[in-house]
Amino acid sequence: PVTINHHHSSSSFIYYCSDPPKVSSDNLELGFTELLKMEMNPTEEENENLNEVRNRESQQCCAWCQKVHTTVSNWMLPEDMRSRYLERATCFPPPIFIISISLAELAIFIYYAVWKPQKQWITLDTGVLESPFIYRPDKRQEAWRFVSYMLVHAGVQHIIGNLVMQLILGIPLELVHKGHRVGLVYLAGVIAGSLASSIFDPMLQLVGASGGGYALMGGYFMNALVNFRQMVPLFGVFRLAFILIIVGTDMGFALYRRFLVGGDGLRVSFVAHIAGGLAGMTIGYVVFSCYNQKLLKDPRFWASILAYVSCVVFAIIFNIFLSPAT
């Protein structure tokens, strides 16, 4: 018996013969050519089956995306904006900014943790202290350090806390408001954190992305507070309680490590946390509340930007002429 499996039509033909048939090379080449044409030109019935499978997969994907977007809209938007969001919500592009910045922070943390053997899961050692990313008062003339300090962290607990907070909050925010708006708020918090720390805690070195995370949380908190009546009561109460618990716990830890840990203990800049939160409660609130309108046409946006730029200019002047770290 000779079995020939034809995968295109999903059928098998079995021929019984005493001797294998003699096939010339020309006939063999012709047979393969015809088979190739059949594969390249499926029948109408097969096209319909293929389209049906694709439509089913597309509907499953759309149903999954719809569930995700419905949940996100319930948590991130007041009731009068949810239907508009669901009408134009898509799975693409994914939340690229917050995932990319989180991967960059994780990669740099792993680099310093592997490059320099650490003790007690702390990476704030020679490698990080000499890093071109960390903010150091004696090197503040290297202006990029006011932003790049967000890429380095003081230990496993530090980076896990920041990544969890910014991913849990940042991914839904970016699904709703897109990466350029979330990036604006995040970086505003990072810069506000380093500049405020250089003024109110001028001798302290700075690492970590807490300023950016607090900016996202500040903007989200203000929107949840202002639109509290338009949200499902349980959602509103739970959201506000969740934010207050996270902020209270983190700020309590920061104050403890800043003032109560003596000697060479790791000191935490609570000023950067506060400044990042304030940036989020101003710029972040305006950005996240302008879902149905263009941001550049909102006078509140320009008022918040003007106030932010004024603070930045003051901080720059202070660091150049008045800082005790000079």
N, C-alpha and C positions, 0 to 999 in steps of 0.2 A: 504493500500500500504506500502511496505517495501522497502526503498531505500538503496542500498549498493553502496558506492562510492569507486571505485578502483583508487587510485591516480597514480599508476604506468602507466597505459595505458590511463589515463585521460578520462575515459568513465564511464557512470553510468548505472547500471542495475536496473530495477524496476520490482518487482514481485507483483502480485496481488493474494492474497490468503484469504480464509475465516478465516482460523486459522493459527497462526504462526507454521511453520514446526518444528517438534521435531528433535533436533539434539543432538546426544550423545556426551559426553565429548571427546571420542576418535576421532570422526569425526571432532569435533571443533578444537582439537589440530592439527589434520592432515591438516585442512584447513589453519590455521595460519602458519604452517610449509611450506606449498606449497607457500603461499603468500610471506613469508620471502625469500624463494629461488628465486622467481621471482624478488624481489627487489634487491637481491644481484647479480643476473645474468641478466642484461638488455639485450634486444635483439640487434641484429646487427644494425637494423635501429635506435634504440635509441642511441647506441654508436656513430653512424655517426652524429646524430643531436647534441649530446653533444660536439663532437669534433668541429663541425662547429661553435657552439656558442663560444667555447674557442678560436678558431682561430680568430673569429671576434673581441672578446674583446682584444686579443693580438695585432691585427693589429691596433685597435684604440689607445691602449696604446703606441705602437711603433710610430704611427703617431704623437701623442702628444709629445713624447720624442724627436722625430726627429725635430719637430719645435723648441723645447726648445734648443736643441743642435746646431741647425743652427743659431739661434739668438745669443747664447753664443759665437760660433766660430767667428761670424762677429764682435763681440765687443772685444774679448779677444785675437785673433790670427791674424797674418798677413796672406795674401791670400795663400801663398805657403804651409801653414801648415793646412789649414782648411779641405781639403779633407782627410788628414791622420787622423785628429781628428774625423771626422764624420764616418769614417770606423770602428773605434773601440770604439765609444762613447756608453755608456750604462746608464740606469737609476740607476744602482746599482754599488757600494754603493753610497748612497746619501752623500751630503757634511756634514759629521758627525762632523769634528773638529770645524768649525766656528759656527755651530748651538749649539754644546755642550758648547763651551766656552761662547757663548752669553747667554745661559740659566743659566750657573753657575753665571755669573755676575749679571743677573737679579734676581736670587734667593737670592744672598747675599745682593743685594740692598734692596729687599723687607724685608728681615730679619731685617736689621738695621732700616729701615723706620718704621716697625711695632713695633719692640722691644722698640724703644725710640721715643716718640712723638716729631715731628719736627715742626719747624716754617718756613714758606715761602718755603716749598718744599725742604728745604736744609737738607741733612742727615749728613753733616760734623759737627757733634757735639760730645758730650762725647762718645757715643757708637762707632763711627767710629774712633775717635782719640785714643781710647784705644784698638782698634782692633788689633789682631795679624797679620792682612794682610797689613795695611797701612805702607808705607815707612816713617820712622821717623829718622832724622839725629842722634838722641841720642840713637837709637836702631839699627844702621846699622850693628852692629856685628851679628845680626840675619839675615843671608844672604838671607833667603827665601823672605824677604820683598822686595828685589830688583825685584822679579817677582810677588809676590802675591798682590802688590799694584794695579794691573790691575783689581782685583776682586771687589774693593770698589769704589764708586763714590760719588761725592759731592752733587748731587741733581738730580731731575727728568730731567731737561734740559741736564745735563751732561751725564747721562746714555742713554737717548734717542738719543742724537747726536752720541755717540759712537756706539751704537747698530745699528742704521740705516746705518751709514757709513760702518761698517765692514760686515754687512749682505748683503747690496746691492753690495758691491765689492767682499766680500769674497766668497759668494756662487758660482758665476760664475767662479771665479778663482779656486775654489776647484773642480768644475765639470771638468775643463780642466786639472789642474795640480795635483789633488788629495790632500788628507789631510796632508800627511807628508811634502810636499813641502810648502804648505800654512802655516802649523804650524811652520815650521822652520823660515820662513820670519816673521811671526807674533811675535814669541817669541824673535827673534833677535831684533825687534823694541822695544819690552817691556824692555828688558835688557839694550839696548842702551839708552833708555829714562831715566831710573833710574840712571844709572852710569853717564851719562852726567850731569844730574841735580845735582848729589852729588858732581860734580867737579865745575861747573859753577854757581850753585845756592845752595851752600852746607847747608844753614840753612832752606831750604824750605821742608816741608812735601809734600808727593806725593800720589795722588790717581788717578785712572782712567786708561782706556785701550787705551788712545790716541796714545801712542807710537806704539802699534801693528797695529792700524788702519792706522796710517801714513806710516808705513812700507809697508803695502799692497798697499796703494795709491802711494807711491814712486816707487815701482817696476812696477806697472801698468803704471804709467806716463812715465817712461823711455822706456818701450816697445812700448807704443803708439807713443812716440816722435821718437824713432829710426826707427820704421817701418811705419812711417806716409804715405809714398808713396805707400805702399802695401795695404792700407786700402781704403775703400770707402771714398771719400773726406768729405762728410757730416758727416760720423761717426767719422773720425779723428778730424775734427774741433770741433764737439760737445763734444767729449770725453775730449780733452785738455781744452776746455773752461769750462766744468763742473768741472774738477779737480782744475783748477786755481781759480774758483769762490769759491769752497768749502774751499780750503786751505787759500785763501786770507781772507775770512770772519772769519774763525776760528782763524787764527793767529792774525788778527786785534782785535778780542775779547780777546784773550789771552794777548796780549800786553797791551790792555786797562786795563784789570783787574790786570795785574802785576804791572804797573807803575803809573796809573792815579787814581786808587781807593785808597783813603786814609783810615786811621784808621784801623779798624779790618775787612775791606772788604776781601772777598775771593780772594786770589791771585792765579793766574794760572801759571804753569811752562811751558813757551813757549819753554824752552830748551829741554824738553822731546819730544815735538812735532817735533822740528828740528832734533834731534838725531834719532828719529824713522823714519822720512822721509829719512835721509841720509842712514840709514841701508837698507831701502827698495830700494833706488836708486843704491846701490852697490850689496848686497847679493840678494835682491829681483829681481833686473834686470837680474842677471845671472841665477837665479833659474827659472824665468818665461820665459826666452828666450831659455832654453834648453829643449824644448818640444820634439823634435825628436831625442834626444841623451841622453845618460846616464850622469847624473849630475857629478858623481865622475870621469868621464873621461875628463871633461872640465877643462882646466888649469885656466880659468877665475874664476871658482868656488873656487879653492884652493887659488888663489891670493886674492880674496875677503875675504875668511875665515881667511887667515893669517893676513890681515889688521885688520879685526874685532877682532880677538883674541889679537893682539898687543894692540889695544885700551882698551880692557877689562883688560888686565894685568896692563896697566898703571893706569887705574881707581882703580883697587884693591890696588895697591901700594900707590896711592894718599890717598885713604880712610884710610889706615892703618897708614901712617906716616905723611901725610901733611895736612889733612883736618882741617879747622878751627873749625869744629863742634866737634872736640875731647874734 
